[in-house]
Amino acid sequence: MTGFLELSLEIGFLCIVLSVVMAFVRLIKGPSLQDRVVALDFMTVAIVAFCGLAAIRYATSAFLDVALVLALVGFLATVALARFAERSSVRTRKEASDE
């Protein structure tokens, strides 16, 4: 590997780890469910990018398989959480109108 590629990969890994840490802070702090869902979705995207960089770094395609599966699971989790949030807001509006 060339020196420039190694440097680029190291900078990429550093940026991804930093972004996952910041998204984790947003996941913990909230304040709303929507903020937490977006933070979780962003963490999934960042980890998929990490797997892509690892595939380049170690010259193996196994990381790409992991990235693909993680992207699909992340998408399904985001859809499930969005559906939960929608039902929660409908339930809240219904209870407010009953009062």
Contacts in CASP RR format, 6 or more apart in sequence:
PFRMAT RR
TARGET T0000
AUTHOR 0000-0000-0000
METHOD contacts of the structure
MODEL  1
MTGFLELSLEIGFLCIVLSVVMAFVRLIKGPSLQDRVVALDFMTVAIVAF
CGLAAIRYATSAFLDVALVLALVGFLATVALARFAERSSVRTRKEASDE
9 53 0 8 1.000
9 56 0 8 1.000
9 57 0 8 1.000
12 53 0 8 1.000
13 50 0 8 1.000
13 53 0 8 1.000
13 57 0 8 1.000
16 46 0 8 1.000
16 47 0 8 1.000
16 49 0 8 1.000
16 50 0 8 1.000
16 53 0 8 1.000
17 50 0 8 1.000
19 42 0 8 1.000
19 46 0 8 1.000
20 43 0 8 1.000
20 46 0 8 1.000
20 47 0 8 1.000
20 50 0 8 1.000
23 39 0 8 1.000
23 40 0 8 1.000
23 42 0 8 1.000
23 43 0 8 1.000
23 46 0 8 1.000
24 39 0 8 1.000
24 43 0 8 1.000
26 35 0 8 1.000
26 36 0 8 1.000
26 38 0 8 1.000
26 39 0 8 1.000
27 36 0 8 1.000
27 39 0 8 1.000
27 40 0 8 1.000
27 43 0 8 1.000
29 35 0 8 1.000
30 36 0 8 1.000
30 39 0 8 1.000
33 81 0 8 1.000
33 85 0 8 1.000
33 88 0 8 1.000
34 85 0 8 1.000
37 78 0 8 1.000
37 81 0 8 1.000
37 82 0 8 1.000
37 85 0 8 1.000
40 77 0 8 1.000
40 78 0 8 1.000
40 81 0 8 1.000
41 74 0 8 1.000
41 77 0 8 1.000
41 78 0 8 1.000
44 70 0 8 1.000
44 71 0 8 1.000
44 73 0 8 1.000
44 74 0 8 1.000
44 77 0 8 1.000
44 78 0 8 1.000
45 71 0 8 1.000
47 70 0 8 1.000
48 67 0 8 1.000
48 70 0 8 1.000
48 71 0 8 1.000
51 63 0 8 1.000
51 64 0 8 1.000
51 66 0 8 1.000
51 67 0 8 1.000
51 70 0 8 1.000
52 63 0 8 1.000
52 64 0 8 1.000
52 67 0 8 1.000
54 63 0 8 1.000
55 61 0 8 1.000
55 62 0 8 1.000
55 63 0 8 1.000
55 64 0 8 1.000
55 67 0 8 1.000
END
